[in-house]
Amino acid sequence: KLEELAYNDSPLDKLLLSIFRNLVTTHTGGVTSDIPGIKGLLAQGRQYMTMELPEGVTYEDHTKAQHTMVKNTLGGLMTPVLPPFYRIFMSGIVPKLGTDYDGKQIGPWFYAPWLTSMVTPTFFGFLVGPSKPNRRSDGQRGGLVVEKCKFLQESGCKGLCLHQCKLPAQEFFKEELGLSLTVKPNFVTQECQWSFGEEPVDVVEDDSFPKGCLVGCDSRKVMSGRKSTDVLCM
């Protein structure tokens, strides 16, 4: 068992977490928890992930709903102002100006991965804990390493990591911000590598991504006996 890291949340971390949790409640149709802090957020996420589904809705469908929920939450956290700014000045997407180039992408600009990796630790520490810029797997600037992911440490759940962090974060950056992102968690050390500007490998084809649930996962206990839940943890 890994030694747990004690996180010292700043006032900004606490404010952002409170906003994030309220947005999660909104985008899950009212799922909430009385548990404080990050553990309360994860309780909300676990409740949403493991909820009993209506007849005709599969857990494969529900994984997509989880991705949509997280992307909507991230979009709400960034407010309507930041994504358009990022798309123009970081990803090089031409805004609507009434020209033939509207919506076309001529970036990302060379500085986008590096600058994103410098800014991210301040604003996402409330979810993942302390992190610092490093280099991507190709040796270029634009990497970010989370020394021990708060989300993974406190949840102990690969399904929550996969469907409420890794995949929706990658999709959000690509679809909404115009910059590729690879999120690569290490389930042994609970370290996590974020690489901005790097195309992600499909998780099904990623040999480094372990199969099945993690030992001792509380989500697995909740889902015991239900059918077709393998998709939650790949």
Salt bridges, closest charged atoms under 4 A:
ASP9 OD1 - LYS150 NZ 2.87
GLU52 OE2 - ARG226 NH2 3.61
ASP138 OD2 - ARG136 NH2 2.70
GLU154 OE1 - LYS39 NZ 3.85
GLU171 OE2 - HIS67 ND1 3.34
GLU171 OE1 - LYS71 NZ 3.05
GLU175 OE1 - LYS71 NZ 3.15
GLU199 OE2 - LYS174 NZ 3.39
ASP218 OD1 - LYS221 NZ 3.44
